[in-house]
Amino acid sequence: MSYITQQDLLDELGEDKLIQLTDDEGIGEVGESRINKAISYAVGTVDSYSRTRYTLPVPVTEKVKAVCLDLAVFHLYKSRATDTEGSYKVKKEAHDAAMKFLQDVAAGKAALDVPSLEETETNPASPDEVLRGSEKSTVVFSDDKLTGY
């Protein structure tokens, strides 16, 4: 499953820039082979960092798409760069930030906006719900027991 499409790259870069970055034959058309390689690189990278914490493929969310786009766009730029300044530098910084985020995801320091492997209806990841167990459970800490603390 792919998290981004050729249309996503077209929307991100515009047709002229996409042709410039992918037209290996010099015919003035978008090079689908280079686009497919960039998309495969991005999806493979996201999956490799996500697989220990999420069921693959992860749902396509805005965060997942944004990370994939940053990775794919830089993959296209890196072979066409004539210097390391300007647009290349901006795309490289976005790529590096995406990679840092994915490393944090793998290390458990950050999370994708998708359910994790361990998340279930009885154990939600949402921090605003308190799970108390059954209705018969006793309260361990009450106002009476905490008096004086």
N, C-alpha and C positions, 0 to 999 in steps of 0.2 A: 504494500500500500504506500502511496506517495502522499506526503503531507502538503506538498505544493505542486503546482502545475506550470506549464509553459505560460499560461495566461497570467498567473501570479507574477512571474518574472517580467512579463510584458507590461503589466500594470505598474510594477515597481520601477522599471528602468525606461520604459518607452520603447517604441519600435526601432527608432534610429540607433539608440545605444545598444539594444539587444542584437541588432544586425552587426554593429561594429564589433561587439564582443564575441560573436559566434560564427561569423561568415568566413570560414577557412578557405572556401573556394573562390571568394571574391566575386560572387554573382549578385550581390545586393539582396540576399535573402537570409532569414534567420536560419542558423545551422542547428537543426534539431539534435544532431549527435552530441554536440557540445552542451546543449541544454540538458539533455538526458544524463550526461556525465555529471554535470553540476548538481542536478536534482538527486541523483544516486548518492553522490558524496554527502550532500546535506542530510538526506534521510538516513543513510548508513551511520553517520556521525551521531545524530540524535538517538537513533535506536541503540547504538553501542553504549552510550552513556545512560540511557534510560532503562535498559533491560533488567537490571537488578532490582529496580524499585517499582516498575510498572509493567503491566501486561501489554505486550506488543501485538499489533501496532497501537500506539497511544491514540486517543481521540484527536481529531484535528481541531485544535483550539487556536485562538488568536496568538497566544504565546508560542505554541509549537510552530505555527506558520511563520511568525516573525523570526524565530531562531533559524529555521530552515532557510528563509530568504536571505538572512545575513550570511549564512555559510555558502549558499549557492552563488550569490552575487559576487562574493569575494573569489570563489573558485573560478568564475568567469573572468574577473578582472586580473587575477594574478598572472595569467599567461599573455595578457595584452599590455601590461604596464610598461611604460618607457622610463618612468622614474618612480621614486617612492614617495612623492608628495602629491598634493591635490586630492583628486577623487580616490586614487589608490590608497592613500593614507587613511581617508575616512572609512573606506570599505574594510581595510585591514583592521582598524580599531573596532569596527562593528563585529567583524569575524572573531577577533580576540575576546571581546566581551561575551559573545555567544558561547565560545569555547569555555571561558571561565564560568559562566552560568551552568553549562552542562557538567563541568567538573564538580561544581557545588551540588548539583542535583545528584550525581553519582555518590558523593560523599555524605549526602543527607543534610547538607547545609541550606539547600534551596529545593523547591518543588515545582513541578509543572502544574498547570491548572487542570489536572486530570486526576481521577481516583488512583490511589496507590494499590499495590498488590494486597496489602493487609487490610485495606478498607472494606468494611461490610456495613450492612444496615444496622447491625447491633454494635459496631465499633466504628462510627463515622470519624473522619478526620477533622471535621468542623470543630474549631475550638470553642464555639459558643454554645455547645450542647454539653450538659453534664450527664454522664451515665452513672446511674446509681444501682444498677442491678435490678432485682425484683422488688416489688412493692413491699414485701415482707422484710426487706433488709433493715437493719437497725442503723441509727445514726451514731457514728463513732464519736464525732465531735459535736457537742451541743453548747448552747450558751452557758448552761449550768456547769458542764465539765471544763469549760475554758475560763471560768471566773478566776480572776487573779492573774491572768496572763496578758 
